[in-house]
């Protein structure tokens, strides 16, 4: 599915992702393909595009595919992840590899949020993700999300200029979409949150206890 400039502008206008002057902040040239079969051969291979929390030598690798506009993802990070972080990541038993997966390529709000997190300093990526999830109800459903996203970005040191520059950065957007498309094409990811715990797939999660057991079983 390809988007020309006219289609992009229409989508951006609908999403509220236009500047006050009317110039687009994002110009997607998106191509999405469907996976014919899952190929997990390189799932666990870390790349420079990966954002990792915890020790890289941890025996358990938790790969999470999430969307910033996904309510279930926000709930996971609010109610389950704090215990997982405390009991497994901070103790060196597991590491989290967080990968971006806007469920729809038309979800420009999710794409924009991921871009801002990537544009932040390396040590602010996960704090940005945390705040964006906590304030999801405010920006993801707002008629005009840009002012809210700007205020969040300012907490991470953005200025108006660096904020606008980030959302116009084609390379950053391409990175987000490449992560998303590889998950869909190669790993069979279709929804969020989707986890791979030492390569074992888990779609969604219901409790701290169940998630903890999956980690324990992987050790």
C-alpha positions, -999 to +999 in steps of 0.1 A: +000+000+000+016+032-012+007+067+000+013+097-023+017+132-009-019+141-014-031+111+005-006+117+032-018+153+037-054+141+039-045+115+065-024+140+085-053+165+084-077+139+098-052+129+125-045+165+135-008+162+126-005+195+107+014+225+119-005+258+125+007+270+091-008+239+074+025+222+065+027+185+070+049+171+098+050+137+082+052+126+046+048+088+046+058+066+017+046+034+033+047-001+019+030-029+038+032-066+028+017-097+044+038-125+058+033-158+041+049-177+070+067-169+102+105-169+100+119-163+135+155-171+126+168-136+133+142-125+158+167-126+187+194-108+168+198-074+183+204-044+159+214-008+164+177+001+160+167-019+191+160-001+223+170-024+252+163-021+290+184-041+313+216-061+311+224-073+276+238-105+292+205-113+309+195-150+304+159-141+293+151-118+265+116-103+264+108-087+230+077-065+231+059-052+201+036-024+211+017+005+197+016+039+214-021+042+208-029+006+220-049+007+252-039-028+262-002-018+258-007+012+281-025-010+306+004-035+306+029-008+312+008+006+340-002-025+359+021-054+350+054-041+337+065-023+370+066-057+388+084-073+359+109-045+358+115-047+395+117-085+398+134-095+366+150-066+347+165-048+376+178-080+390+196-090+358+173-120+351+158-105+320+161-077+295+134-059+276+137-052+238+110-028+230+101-026+193+076-003+176+045-017+160+019+008+149-009-017+141-021+004+112+001+024+089-026+050+090-021+055+127+000+086+123-004+095+160+014+062+170+040+068+144+046+104+155+049+093+192+075+066+184+094+091+163+096+115+192+109+088+215+136+079+190+146+116+186+151+119+223+185+113+239+192+076+243+187+077+281+153+094+276+138+068+251+121+047+278+111+076+300+094+091+269+076+058+262+065+057+298+050+092+298+034+087+264+016+056+277+006+073+310-009+103+291-022+082+262-058+091+269-050+128+265-030+129+233-041+098+214-078+109+214-074+146+213-088+166+184-054+185+183-027+161+196+003+182+186+002+207+215+000+178+240+028+159+223+049+190+223+044+195+261+054+159+267+084+163+244+096+194+263+099+172+294+126+153+275+144+185+264+128+192+231+123+227+218+096+237+193+122+236+166+136+202+175+101+188+179+091+200+144+124+187+129+119+153+144+084+149+130+097+159+096+126+134+097+120+108+070+149+087+083+134+083+117+100+075+103+115+049+080+132+032+110+100+030+129+082+015+099+110-009+090+108-023+126+070-026+122+071-041+087+097-067+096+076-079+126+045-082+103+064-098+074+088-121+091+074-128+126+037-129+121+029-100+144-006-087+138-017-071+170-004-055+202+010-062+227+028-092+213+057-107+232+085-131+224+101-145+256+133-162+245+116-167+212+083-181+225+054-160+212+027-147+236-001-125+223-014-103+251-010-109+288-035-111+317-015-108+349+018-104+366+017-140+377+012-154+342+039-132+328+063-141+356+057-178+350+065-174+313+098-158+323+106-184+349+099-212+324+123-196+300+153-196+324 
